[in-house]
Every structure is written in C-alpha cells, then in structure tokens.
Amino acid sequence: MKRSKKILASLLCAAMLCIPTLAAGKQDAPGAGAYVPDPQYTVVWGAVTRQDNGSLLVQKPGETKPTDGVVFWTENAMILDAVSGDPVDADAIKTGETVYAWMGARSVMTMSLPPQTTPELLLVNVPADYKVPQYDVIVRSDGLVSLGIPERGGMSITLSDGTTYQVWEDAQVTPYLTRSRVTYQDLLPGTRVLVWADDSGKVSRVLVFPYEYKGSISLDGYGRLYINGGAAVDPSSLRRPYKDERLYVPIRAVAEAAGYDVSWDKALGVVVKDGSETVFSILPDSENVKASAADGFHLSGPCLIANGVTYLEAGDLARLLGMFYGG
C-alpha cells in the first residue's frame, strides 16, 4: 500500500515536472520511433431496436436485414448520457434512438448473425448533429505551457487511435462515479477517458475512469523510455534484437524505477519483489516465467542477457509489473 501511494504521488508530480513541455497546438511525434496508432476500441453506432429478450439491436442506416447490425447486451456495460455524462438506466433506451457503443478487449463478440456482445461503454441520448465525445485510453501525456497566459498549464494527451487533445487547466475534469478530486495532471498513460472537444482539439470536459494499473511505461517519439512520467532509462540501453522490432528493456532499471525491488538468485535468475511478495522471477534465455499470477501468462520472447544486464520485451515486463505500456 505504501508503494502504491508513493507511485501515485510520483505520477502526479512527474506529469508536469519530468516530461517534456510543449507549446499549445496539435503535436506530432517526430522522427523514427514515433507513436504508431494502435486503436484499442471498435466503435459501432446506429439506431436501436429493442429485443424481447432485453438486448438492443443496433443498425446503421441501410442495415435492414434481421442479420444486419450488432446485438448488444447491457447488464455489465457502462451506459452514459452523451451530453451530461451521467449514468442512464438501460430500460430508458428507446427504439429508434441513436446510440454509440465502444467495444474493447473485454467485449467478446459471438460468431452469430447478427453478432452479439456486451460493449464496454454505450452512449445514449445523442442529439442530432451532435459532436459525440470520444472514449479511449491515453497512450501518451505531455505537459502544455501557454504562450499567452502566464502560469496556465495543461496536458496534451494522445489516445490509442492517434488522436491528440489539448486539456488546459480550466477544462472540466471529473471522475466517473466517485467524489475523488482529479485534475488534468491525472491524465496519464493507461487512463481511460471520455473526452468532449471542439473541432480544433481543445477540450471542454474529460470524464476520468478508474485507473487499472500500478503505473505506466511509455516510449516517446525520440526513443526515450519513461517510467511513471519520469525519464528513467537511457535510449542506448534499449534493444531491438529481432527483425520485428520488438523493444527489449532492462528489467532492473525499469522495475526499480517503478518502485519494485530487484535481486539475483542463482537458481531463479532475476527476482522482482513488491515488498516481501515475489512478483516474478525468470532465468536468462528462458520464456518460463514464475509469477504470482502466471497461469496462462505467455511471454512474447525470452529473457535476454548482455553484459550482465537482463532484458524482457517491454510489453511483457509491463504486464508482469501490472503497468500500462504505451509503446
């Protein structure tokens, strides 16, 4: 618990003190290694037809066959008003109204016609010609400084589909279903958000959903690796040993920067602990990881060693540490 509080404090501070500051305006990641969009959500929209079994058939204009569209179940979905962001009861959704649904990794689609799934988020009560807010996960956060207003700060956030938004400190930033205080400084990689913005990318409101990770590992457009917003690993120590350009990162440098303890055991290899609890251990040249939650855990590559330094693929290490990886 102490380590979690320490990480949260470092996240909030690093967000403005350690990461690069940018002038106002849409930012493009420069040079080799720039962020390549990897959308984490699929969006489906259309008109609703309520089904007798309580599900919702959503069809776009022109989809009229019984096998067209997608059937959505709402029992475990977040259902929000598109304008206010307030929760809406599923029974209030009317046949004929337009809805927008976001499906992520947790939304398993059946092979039936039409396919059936439970969306992660369903936006309802959408006015005609309304600019619908975007739901996504933040993969990169950069500090913003105003060029015209003294002491005015903000955050440039990049979502998984590559969209960049400017969130200034006067934007309304609120948490989902809690009274916790959140600000633009909490918009860190791995955070799921619902963003209301104008056509220029200036944000008026952000709804922040509970953070699911213990921290974040992210790579900027210059090849620098950041741990919880602070530059912790020199680019020269990162490796791409395979033709598919997978990024390998030093286990000790990353884990210690995230607040874990790292040691070496002759029999177990690299041992990473959270206090007295062993998070995982792995031997060099092996893909067999021993982790506290190792069931079904498959590494994308082996643990490498060079000059006494052990490496794991960045996404693998992030998952083992319970951190978000925005590669």
C-alpha atoms as a printed R data frame, in Angstrom:
    type eleno elety resid chain resno       x       y       z
1   ATOM     1    CA   MET     A     1   0.000   0.000   0.000
2   ATOM     2    CA   LYS     A     2   2.817   2.389   0.853
3   ATOM     3    CA   ARG     A     3   4.442   1.667  -2.505
4   ATOM     4    CA   SER     A     4   1.172   2.369  -4.332
5   ATOM     5    CA   LYS     A     5   0.782   5.733  -2.594
6   ATOM     6    CA   LYS     A     6   4.384   6.582  -3.388
7   ATOM     7    CA   ILE     A     7   3.846   5.728  -7.065
8   ATOM     8    CA   LEU     A     8   0.663   7.814  -7.210
9   ATOM     9    CA   ALA     A     9   2.473  10.805  -5.764
10  ATOM    10    CA   SER     A    10   5.342  10.394  -8.234
11  ATOM    11    CA   LEU     A    11   2.867  10.116 -11.091
12  ATOM    12    CA   LEU     A    12   1.205  13.398 -10.209
13  ATOM    13    CA   CYS     A    13   4.500  15.235  -9.806
14  ATOM    14    CA   ALA     A    14   6.194  13.734 -12.842
15  ATOM    15    CA   ALA     A    15   3.303  14.613 -15.068
16  ATOM    16    CA   MET     A    16   4.322  18.270 -15.034
17  ATOM    17    CA   LEU     A    17   7.885  18.289 -13.781
18  ATOM    18    CA   CYS     A    18   9.622  15.482 -15.634
19  ATOM    19    CA   ILE     A    19   8.036  15.100 -19.027
20  ATOM    20    CA   PRO     A    20   8.744  17.437 -21.934
21  ATOM    21    CA   THR     A    21   6.678  20.622 -22.145
22  ATOM    22    CA   LEU     A    22   5.037  21.531 -25.419
23  ATOM    23    CA   ALA     A    23   3.625  24.732 -26.820
24  ATOM    24    CA   ALA     A    24  -0.098  24.886 -27.492
25  ATOM    25    CA   GLY     A    25  -1.290  23.129 -30.637
26  ATOM    26    CA   LYS     A    26  -1.599  19.624 -32.023
27  ATOM    27    CA   GLN     A    27   1.640  17.687 -31.613
28  ATOM    28    CA   ASP     A    28   3.092  15.070 -33.923
29  ATOM    29    CA   ALA     A    29   5.612  12.593 -32.565
30  ATOM    30    CA   PRO     A    30   8.777  13.302 -34.566
31  ATOM    31    CA   GLY     A    31  11.365  11.051 -36.122
32  ATOM    32    CA   ALA     A    32  11.940   7.339 -36.041
33  ATOM    33    CA   GLY     A    33  10.143   5.522 -33.257
34  ATOM    34    CA   ALA     A    34   7.169   7.915 -33.385
35  ATOM    35    CA   TYR     A    35   3.915   6.590 -31.989
36  ATOM    36    CA   VAL     A    36   2.021   4.402 -34.427
37  ATOM    37    CA   PRO     A    37  -1.737   4.328 -33.726
38  ATOM    38    CA   ASP     A    38  -2.967   1.037 -32.308
39  ATOM    39    CA   PRO     A    39  -6.690   1.540 -31.623
40  ATOM    40    CA   GLN     A    40  -7.847  -0.273 -28.504
41  ATOM    41    CA   TYR     A    41 -11.554   0.128 -29.236
42  ATOM    42    CA   THR     A    42 -14.009  -0.530 -32.046
43  ATOM    43    CA   VAL     A    43 -16.924   1.900 -32.287
44  ATOM    44    CA   VAL     A    44 -20.365   0.901 -33.538
45  ATOM    45    CA   TRP     A    45 -23.229   3.353 -33.901
46  ATOM    46    CA   GLY     A    46 -26.744   3.240 -35.213
47  ATOM    47    CA   ALA     A    47 -30.428   3.160 -34.380
48  ATOM    48    CA   VAL     A    48 -31.731   0.894 -31.635
49  ATOM    49    CA   THR     A    49 -34.410  -1.755 -31.884
50  ATOM    50    CA   ARG     A    50 -35.283  -3.207 -28.503
51  ATOM    51    CA   GLN     A    51 -35.492  -7.005 -28.471
52  ATOM    52    CA   ASP     A    52 -37.948  -9.109 -26.460
53  ATOM    53    CA   ASN     A    53 -35.060 -10.679 -24.532
54  ATOM    54    CA   GLY     A    54 -33.866  -7.264 -23.295
55  ATOM    55    CA   SER     A    55 -30.976  -6.878 -25.728
56  ATOM    56    CA   LEU     A    56 -30.518  -3.992 -28.166
57  ATOM    57    CA   LEU     A    57 -30.163  -4.464 -31.925
58  ATOM    58    CA   VAL     A    58 -28.111  -1.557 -33.304
59  ATOM    59    CA   GLN     A    59 -28.135  -0.982 -37.054
60  ATOM    60    CA   LYS     A    60 -26.594   1.729 -39.205
61  ATOM    61    CA   PRO     A    61 -28.646   3.446 -41.948
62  ATOM    62    CA   GLY     A    62 -29.154   0.942 -44.762
63  ATOM    63    CA   GLU     A    63 -28.866  -2.105 -42.475
64  ATOM    64    CA   THR     A    64 -32.391  -3.543 -42.590
65  ATOM    65    CA   LYS     A    65 -31.985  -7.326 -42.666
66  ATOM    66    CA   PRO     A    66 -32.511  -9.295 -39.444
67  ATOM    67    CA   THR     A    67 -28.889 -10.433 -39.700
68  ATOM    68    CA   ASP     A    68 -27.530  -6.877 -40.060
69  ATOM    69    CA   GLY     A    69 -26.084  -4.821 -37.222
70  ATOM    70    CA   VAL     A    70 -24.894  -5.865 -33.758
71  ATOM    71    CA   VAL     A    71 -26.862  -7.114 -30.768
72  ATOM    72    CA   PHE     A    72 -25.733  -5.530 -27.504
73  ATOM    73    CA   TRP     A    73 -26.312  -6.856 -24.000
74  ATOM    74    CA   THR     A    74 -26.266  -4.135 -21.354
75  ATOM    75    CA   GLU     A    75 -26.018  -5.928 -18.000
76  ATOM    76    CA   ASN     A    76 -22.325  -5.147 -17.437
77  ATOM    77    CA   ALA     A    77 -21.980  -2.155 -19.740
78  ATOM    78    CA   MET     A    78 -21.474   1.460 -18.712
79  ATOM    79    CA   ILE     A    79 -24.415   3.438 -20.131
80  ATOM    80    CA   LEU     A    80 -23.973   7.214 -20.148
81  ATOM    81    CA   ASP     A    81 -25.778  10.266 -21.451
82  ATOM    82    CA   ALA     A    82 -23.779  11.635 -24.409
83  ATOM    83    CA   VAL     A    83 -24.253  15.264 -23.297
84  ATOM    84    CA   SER     A    84 -24.061  15.172 -19.496
85  ATOM    85    CA   GLY     A    85 -22.013  12.009 -18.985
86  ATOM    86    CA   ASP     A    86 -24.474  10.886 -16.307
87  ATOM    87    CA   PRO     A    87 -25.388   7.196 -15.929
88  ATOM    88    CA   VAL     A    88 -28.568   6.086 -17.721
89  ATOM    89    CA   ASP     A    89 -30.718   3.041 -16.968
90  ATOM    90    CA   ALA     A    90 -30.863   0.529 -19.827
91  ATOM    91    CA   ASP     A    91 -34.661   0.457 -19.637
92  ATOM    92    CA   ALA     A    92 -34.706   4.148 -20.625
93  ATOM    93    CA   ILE     A    93 -33.204   3.441 -24.069
94  ATOM    94    CA   LYS     A    94 -35.966   3.752 -26.666
95  ATOM    95    CA   THR     A    95 -36.410   2.029 -30.008
96  ATOM    96    CA   GLY     A    96 -35.381   4.364 -32.814
97  ATOM    97    CA   GLU     A    97 -32.830   6.447 -30.895
98  ATOM    98    CA   THR     A    98 -29.191   6.594 -31.976
99  ATOM    99    CA   VAL     A    99 -26.507   5.133 -29.716
100 ATOM   100    CA   TYR     A   100 -22.720   4.799 -29.877
101 ATOM   101    CA   ALA     A   101 -21.001   1.706 -28.488
102 ATOM   102    CA   TRP     A   102 -17.303   1.129 -27.719
103 ATOM   103    CA   MET     A   103 -16.005  -2.426 -27.703
104 ATOM   104    CA   GLY     A   104 -12.596  -3.262 -26.283
105 ATOM   105    CA   ALA     A   105 -10.607  -6.363 -25.420
106 ATOM   106    CA   ARG     A   106 -13.170  -7.347 -22.804
107 ATOM   107    CA   SER     A   107 -16.032  -7.257 -25.343
108 ATOM   108    CA   VAL     A   108 -16.195 -10.805 -26.714
109 ATOM   109    CA   MET     A   109 -18.139 -10.990 -29.996
110 ATOM   110    CA   THR     A   110 -20.135 -14.108 -30.887
111 ATOM   111    CA   MET     A   111 -19.999 -15.658 -34.371
112 ATOM   112    CA   SER     A   112 -23.778 -15.475 -34.780
113 ATOM   113    CA   LEU     A   113 -25.638 -13.291 -37.300
114 ATOM   114    CA   PRO     A   114 -26.058 -10.655 -36.160
115 ATOM   115    CA   PRO     A   115 -23.089 -10.897 -33.777
116 ATOM   116    CA   GLN     A   116 -23.718 -10.351 -30.072
117 ATOM   117    CA   THR     A   117 -21.531  -8.714 -27.433
118 ATOM   118    CA   THR     A   118 -21.501  -6.558 -24.310
119 ATOM   119    CA   PRO     A   119 -19.969  -3.143 -25.006
120 ATOM   120    CA   GLU     A   120 -17.637  -1.504 -22.548
121 ATOM   121    CA   LEU     A   121 -19.420   1.836 -22.981
122 ATOM   122    CA   LEU     A   122 -22.752   2.813 -24.502
123 ATOM   123    CA   LEU     A   123 -23.573   6.489 -25.142
124 ATOM   124    CA   VAL     A   124 -27.268   7.334 -25.427
125 ATOM   125    CA   ASN     A   125 -29.489  10.427 -25.726
126 ATOM   126    CA   VAL     A   126 -27.365  11.705 -28.614
127 ATOM   127    CA   PRO     A   127 -28.792  14.953 -30.100
128 ATOM   128    CA   ALA     A   128 -28.934  15.345 -33.880
129 ATOM   129    CA   ASP     A   129 -25.725  16.752 -35.422
130 ATOM   130    CA   TYR     A   130 -24.007  16.500 -32.027
131 ATOM   131    CA   LYS     A   131 -20.221  16.042 -31.797
132 ATOM   132    CA   VAL     A   132 -20.109  12.816 -29.830
133 ATOM   133    CA   PRO     A   133 -17.390  12.620 -27.145
134 ATOM   134    CA   GLN     A   134 -14.611  10.079 -27.660
135 ATOM   135    CA   TYR     A   135 -13.934   7.164 -25.336
136 ATOM   136    CA   ASP     A   136 -10.415   5.747 -25.404
137 ATOM   137    CA   VAL     A   137  -7.263   5.056 -23.399
138 ATOM   138    CA   ILE     A   138  -4.417   7.561 -23.105
139 ATOM   139    CA   VAL     A   139  -1.140   6.237 -24.512
140 ATOM   140    CA   ARG     A   140   0.939   9.395 -24.146
141 ATOM   141    CA   SER     A   141   0.809  12.548 -21.984
142 ATOM   142    CA   ASP     A   142   2.867  15.690 -22.487
143 ATOM   143    CA   GLY     A   143   2.846  18.876 -20.443
144 ATOM   144    CA   LEU     A   144   1.449  22.008 -22.062
145 ATOM   145    CA   VAL     A   145   2.529  25.578 -21.317
146 ATOM   146    CA   SER     A   146   0.578  28.583 -22.535
147 ATOM   147    CA   LEU     A   147   2.310  31.061 -24.804
148 ATOM   148    CA   GLY     A   148  -0.087  33.885 -23.971
149 ATOM   149    CA   ILE     A   149  -1.451  33.370 -20.457
150 ATOM   150    CA   PRO     A   150   1.110  33.312 -17.600
151 ATOM   151    CA   GLU     A   151   1.079  30.365 -15.219
152 ATOM   152    CA   ARG     A   152  -1.538  28.471 -17.233
153 ATOM   153    CA   GLY     A   153  -0.784  24.787 -17.558
154 ATOM   154    CA   GLY     A   154  -2.338  21.843 -19.263
155 ATOM   155    CA   MET     A   155  -1.781  18.415 -20.762
156 ATOM   156    CA   SER     A   156  -1.572  17.165 -24.315
157 ATOM   157    CA   ILE     A   157  -2.976  13.641 -24.415
158 ATOM   158    CA   THR     A   158  -2.650  11.128 -27.245
159 ATOM   159    CA   LEU     A   159  -5.255   8.363 -27.428
160 ATOM   160    CA   SER     A   160  -4.729   4.871 -28.790
161 ATOM   161    CA   ASP     A   161  -6.134   5.779 -32.218
162 ATOM   162    CA   GLY     A   162  -3.592   8.585 -32.564
163 ATOM   163    CA   THR     A   163  -5.965  11.477 -31.778
164 ATOM   164    CA   THR     A   164  -4.320  14.283 -29.785
165 ATOM   165    CA   TYR     A   165  -6.230  16.634 -27.496
166 ATOM   166    CA   GLN     A   166  -5.248  19.714 -25.503
167 ATOM   167    CA   VAL     A   167  -6.593  19.698 -21.953
168 ATOM   168    CA   TRP     A   168  -5.980  23.039 -20.244
169 ATOM   169    CA   GLU     A   169  -6.369  23.526 -16.514
170 ATOM   170    CA   ASP     A   170  -9.686  25.331 -16.997
171 ATOM   171    CA   ALA     A   171 -11.243  22.241 -18.634
172 ATOM   172    CA   GLN     A   172 -13.739  20.347 -16.507
173 ATOM   173    CA   VAL     A   173 -12.073  17.105 -15.355
174 ATOM   174    CA   THR     A   174 -14.288  14.825 -13.269
175 ATOM   175    CA   PRO     A   175 -14.123  11.201 -12.060
176 ATOM   176    CA   TYR     A   176 -16.603   8.507 -13.004
177 ATOM   177    CA   LEU     A   177 -18.951   7.585 -10.128
178 ATOM   178    CA   THR     A   178 -16.710   8.855  -7.329
179 ATOM   179    CA   ARG     A   179 -16.125  12.105  -5.466
180 ATOM   180    CA   SER     A   180 -12.352  11.859  -5.760
181 ATOM   181    CA   ARG     A   181 -10.635  15.031  -6.902
182 ATOM   182    CA   VAL     A   182  -8.965  14.698 -10.298
183 ATOM   183    CA   THR     A   183  -7.264  17.300 -12.485
184 ATOM   184    CA   TYR     A   184  -5.544  17.425 -15.859
185 ATOM   185    CA   GLN     A   185  -2.410  16.184 -14.069
186 ATOM   186    CA   ASP     A   186  -4.112  12.805 -13.596
187 ATOM   187    CA   LEU     A   187  -4.393  12.239 -17.352
188 ATOM   188    CA   LEU     A   188  -1.572   9.705 -17.516
189 ATOM   189    CA   PRO     A   189  -0.861   6.822 -19.909
190 ATOM   190    CA   GLY     A   190  -3.236   3.942 -19.225
191 ATOM   191    CA   THR     A   191  -6.109   6.171 -18.117
192 ATOM   192    CA   ARG     A   192  -9.465   5.594 -19.811
193 ATOM   193    CA   VAL     A   193 -11.270   8.825 -20.594
194 ATOM   194    CA   LEU     A   194 -14.379  10.210 -22.267
195 ATOM   195    CA   VAL     A   195 -13.423  13.465 -23.991
196 ATOM   196    CA   TRP     A   196 -15.681  16.311 -25.091
197 ATOM   197    CA   ALA     A   197 -13.767  18.565 -27.525
198 ATOM   198    CA   ASP     A   198 -14.284  21.032 -30.358
199 ATOM   199    CA   ASP     A   199 -13.050  20.555 -33.917
200 ATOM   200    CA   SER     A   200  -9.671  22.153 -33.083
201 ATOM   201    CA   GLY     A   201  -8.947  19.557 -30.399
202 ATOM   202    CA   LYS     A   202  -9.491  21.907 -27.458
203 ATOM   203    CA   VAL     A   203 -11.173  20.002 -24.653
204 ATOM   204    CA   SER     A   204 -14.042  21.367 -22.581
205 ATOM   205    CA   ARG     A   205 -14.587  18.299 -20.409
206 ATOM   206    CA   VAL     A   206 -12.975  14.968 -19.549
207 ATOM   207    CA   LEU     A   207 -14.599  12.118 -17.633
208 ATOM   208    CA   VAL     A   208 -11.885  10.007 -15.975
209 ATOM   209    CA   PHE     A   209 -12.468   6.323 -15.292
210 ATOM   210    CA   PRO     A   210 -10.765   4.326 -12.503
211 ATOM   211    CA   TYR     A   211  -7.082   3.715 -13.181
212 ATOM   212    CA   GLU     A   212  -6.424   0.000 -13.552
213 ATOM   213    CA   TYR     A   213  -2.618  -0.040 -13.459
214 ATOM   214    CA   LYS     A   214   0.161   0.395 -10.911
215 ATOM   215    CA   GLY     A   215   1.959   2.832 -13.206
216 ATOM   216    CA   SER     A   216   2.982   3.314 -16.814
217 ATOM   217    CA   ILE     A   217   5.856   2.583 -19.173
218 ATOM   218    CA   SER     A   218   5.887   4.696 -22.306
219 ATOM   219    CA   LEU     A   219   8.190   5.439 -25.204
220 ATOM   220    CA   ASP     A   220   8.268   8.909 -26.753
221 ATOM   221    CA   GLY     A   221   8.972   9.857 -30.357
222 ATOM   222    CA   TYR     A   222  12.680  10.355 -29.607
223 ATOM   223    CA   GLY     A   223  13.198   6.820 -28.296
224 ATOM   224    CA   ARG     A   224  13.262   7.805 -24.614
225 ATOM   225    CA   LEU     A   225  11.600   5.432 -22.159
226 ATOM   226    CA   TYR     A   226   9.563   6.954 -19.341
227 ATOM   227    CA   ILE     A   227   8.565   5.206 -16.132
228 ATOM   228    CA   ASN     A   228   5.575   6.847 -14.426
229 ATOM   229    CA   GLY     A   229   6.230  10.024 -16.396
230 ATOM   230    CA   GLY     A   230   9.910  10.334 -15.429
231 ATOM   231    CA   ALA     A   231  12.760   9.574 -17.829
232 ATOM   232    CA   ALA     A   232  14.469   6.604 -16.237
233 ATOM   233    CA   VAL     A   233  16.110   4.572 -18.993
234 ATOM   234    CA   ASP     A   234  18.703   5.885 -21.422
235 ATOM   235    CA   PRO     A   235  17.895   5.097 -25.074
236 ATOM   236    CA   SER     A   236  21.311   3.451 -25.510
237 ATOM   237    CA   SER     A   237  20.308   0.711 -23.045
238 ATOM   238    CA   LEU     A   238  17.218  -0.299 -25.015
239 ATOM   239    CA   ARG     A   239  17.455  -3.135 -27.518
240 ATOM   240    CA   ARG     A   240  15.571  -4.318 -30.610
241 ATOM   241    CA   PRO     A   241  17.277  -7.678 -31.233
242 ATOM   242    CA   TYR     A   242  14.714  -9.109 -33.624
243 ATOM   243    CA   LYS     A   243  13.613  -8.162 -37.124
244 ATOM   244    CA   ASP     A   244  10.075  -7.480 -35.916
245 ATOM   245    CA   GLU     A   245  11.473  -4.505 -33.951
246 ATOM   246    CA   ARG     A   246  10.177  -5.635 -30.566
247 ATOM   247    CA   LEU     A   247  11.580  -3.382 -27.855
248 ATOM   248    CA   TYR     A   248  13.562  -5.048 -25.061
249 ATOM   249    CA   VAL     A   249  14.138  -3.086 -21.841
250 ATOM   250    CA   PRO     A   250  16.452  -3.705 -18.850
251 ATOM   251    CA   ILE     A   251  14.454  -5.414 -16.115
252 ATOM   252    CA   ARG     A   252  16.289  -3.886 -13.138
253 ATOM   253    CA   ALA     A   253  16.259  -0.287 -14.380
254 ATOM   254    CA   VAL     A   254  12.553  -0.328 -15.221
255 ATOM   255    CA   ALA     A   255  11.351  -2.298 -12.182
256 ATOM   256    CA   GLU     A   256  13.367  -0.259  -9.685
257 ATOM   257    CA   ALA     A   257  12.186   3.000 -11.254
258 ATOM   258    CA   ALA     A   258   8.624   1.730 -10.739
259 ATOM   259    CA   GLY     A   259   9.276   1.085  -7.047
260 ATOM   260    CA   TYR     A   260   9.975  -2.655  -7.063
261 ATOM   261    CA   ASP     A   261  12.969  -4.451  -5.556
262 ATOM   262    CA   VAL     A   262  15.206  -6.465  -7.901
263 ATOM   263    CA   SER     A   263  17.766  -9.100  -6.960
264 ATOM   264    CA   TRP     A   264  19.602 -12.034  -8.485
265 ATOM   265    CA   ASP     A   265  19.193 -15.651  -7.425
266 ATOM   266    CA   LYS     A   266  21.444 -18.363  -8.828
267 ATOM   267    CA   ALA     A   267  18.576 -20.816  -9.176
268 ATOM   268    CA   LEU     A   268  15.733 -18.455 -10.079
269 ATOM   269    CA   GLY     A   269  17.556 -15.778 -12.082
270 ATOM   270    CA   VAL     A   270  16.138 -12.247 -11.889
271 ATOM   271    CA   VAL     A   271  13.761 -11.876  -8.931
272 ATOM   272    CA   VAL     A   272  11.405  -8.894  -8.739
273 ATOM   273    CA   LYS     A   273   9.611  -8.234  -5.447
274 ATOM   274    CA   ASP     A   274   6.953  -5.866  -4.154
275 ATOM   275    CA   GLY     A   275   7.991  -5.655  -0.529
276 ATOM   276    CA   SER     A   276   8.108  -9.248   0.717
277 ATOM   277    CA   GLU     A   277   5.976 -10.586  -2.144
278 ATOM   278    CA   THR     A   278   7.695 -12.052  -5.193
279 ATOM   279    CA   VAL     A   279   6.090 -10.605  -8.320
280 ATOM   280    CA   PHE     A   280   8.016 -12.779 -10.772
281 ATOM   281    CA   SER     A   281  11.335 -14.454 -11.473
282 ATOM   282    CA   ILE     A   282  12.917 -15.624 -14.709
283 ATOM   283    CA   LEU     A   283  16.187 -17.120 -15.877
284 ATOM   284    CA   PRO     A   284  18.134 -15.695 -18.822
285 ATOM   285    CA   ASP     A   285  17.473 -17.386 -22.184
286 ATOM   286    CA   SER     A   286  14.163 -18.680 -20.886
287 ATOM   287    CA   GLU     A   287  10.499 -17.909 -21.573
288 ATOM   288    CA   ASN     A   288   9.354 -19.737 -18.448
289 ATOM   289    CA   VAL     A   289   8.383 -17.014 -16.006
290 ATOM   290    CA   LYS     A   290   7.421 -17.776 -12.411
291 ATOM   291    CA   ALA     A   291   4.877 -15.153 -11.419
292 ATOM   292    CA   SER     A   292   2.284 -14.669  -8.701
293 ATOM   293    CA   ALA     A   293  -0.367 -14.736 -11.454
294 ATOM   294    CA   ALA     A   294   1.443 -16.862 -14.037
295 ATOM   295    CA   ASP     A   295  -1.488 -19.043 -15.138
296 ATOM   296    CA   GLY     A   296  -1.867 -18.592 -18.868
297 ATOM   297    CA   PHE     A   297   0.892 -15.971 -19.000
298 ATOM   298    CA   HIS     A   298   2.748 -16.267 -22.283
299 ATOM   299    CA   LEU     A   299   5.852 -14.187 -22.980
300 ATOM   300    CA   SER     A   300   6.371 -12.858 -26.488
301 ATOM   301    CA   GLY     A   301  10.084 -13.657 -26.269
302 ATOM   302    CA   PRO     A   302  12.809 -14.992 -23.967
303 ATOM   303    CA   CYS     A   303  14.637 -13.182 -21.213
304 ATOM   304    CA   LEU     A   304  17.860 -11.914 -22.802
305 ATOM   305    CA   ILE     A   305  21.175 -11.119 -21.106
306 ATOM   306    CA   ALA     A   306  24.011  -8.912 -22.333
307 ATOM   307    CA   ASN     A   307  26.985  -7.627 -20.323
308 ATOM   308    CA   GLY     A   308  25.373  -8.802 -17.123
309 ATOM   309    CA   VAL     A   309  22.100  -6.953 -17.816
310 ATOM   310    CA   THR     A   310  18.863  -8.913 -18.237
311 ATOM   311    CA   TYR     A   311  16.128  -7.787 -20.626
312 ATOM   312    CA   LEU     A   312  12.468  -8.527 -21.299
313 ATOM   313    CA   GLU     A   313  10.182  -7.334 -24.062
314 ATOM   314    CA   ALA     A   314   8.647  -4.052 -22.872
315 ATOM   315    CA   GLY     A   315   5.033  -5.197 -23.081
316 ATOM   316    CA   ASP     A   316   5.826  -8.448 -21.253
317 ATOM   317    CA   LEU     A   317   7.580  -6.635 -18.428
318 ATOM   318    CA   ALA     A   318   4.736  -4.119 -18.139
319 ATOM   319    CA   ARG     A   319   2.164  -6.914 -17.802
320 ATOM   320    CA   LEU     A   320   4.238  -8.702 -15.180
321 ATOM   321    CA   LEU     A   321   4.539  -5.486 -13.172
322 ATOM   322    CA   GLY     A   322   0.853  -4.624 -13.595
323 ATOM   323    CA   MET     A   323   1.742  -1.463 -15.524
324 ATOM   324    CA   PHE     A   324   0.385   0.123 -18.692
325 ATOM   325    CA   TYR     A   325   2.679   0.045 -21.713
326 ATOM   326    CA   GLY     A   326   2.241   2.718 -24.357
327 ATOM   327    CA   GLY     A   327   4.817   1.607 -26.903
